[in-house]
Amino acid sequence: MIKAGLTLEVLFDTMDSGVVAFSSILQAGFKVKAHIGVSIRDLLFNQFDVDADYVKDRIRTAFLNGKPVDDFSTAMVENNATLALSAAMPGLVGATFRKGGYLAAFRGTITHQRTDTNVEDRMGVVTIKLFNVLAKEIGITFLKRGVIVDSNTARWFFSDPPDAFQRDCKGILADGQNIHADRLPQMIAAGAESPVALRLMTS
């Protein structure tokens, strides 16, 4: 299991403003602790309380370990898997990679295939990436619970935070101590063994 090198609790007036501020991290990818050995649908619906109709109707494209997925109920999420989610994408690319789309047959062997291998249901870690409107709409689900961000991504983000972060962030607790955002790049240790635990809070 992941052990964070630094724990950050970041304060905003509203969850929505915090999600906008961290949208680049939501797209770059973050890790969550979860029961693995379950389907994409079960992961999102049962563990992260994403509405079942939202999973079915709003999340139109998913890549599991780089392969497009057609059936969220049979694609099993294993430990250290990467799951990228998107709403409908425009054009031919969007139509080709849309789950169950009429152009799905053109993907050939790159489509994620269901396996009959039993995957043990246990605690593990999954990397999630949220693209376009999904970052705003369900990013809050993950940020308020807490996510794990690799140190390189965290240092990149806090070295030049977006305008929304600089404008709306009301305070930061680093391992329980109030600090200014300018100090964070120096506080975040380099290397895969020092990820950052990040949680969004409101006043």
Beta strands, then each sheet from edge to edge (+ up, - down):
strand 1: 6-12
strand 2: 30-36
strand 3: 38-39
strand 4: 61-64
strand 5: 67-68
strand 6: 76-77
strand 7: 81-86
strand 8: 122-130
strand 9: 147-149
strand 10: 171-174
strand 11: 177-179
strand 12: 196-202
sheet 1: 9+ 12- 1- 10+ 11-
sheet 2: 2+ 8- 7- 4+ 5-
sheet 3: 3+ 6-
end
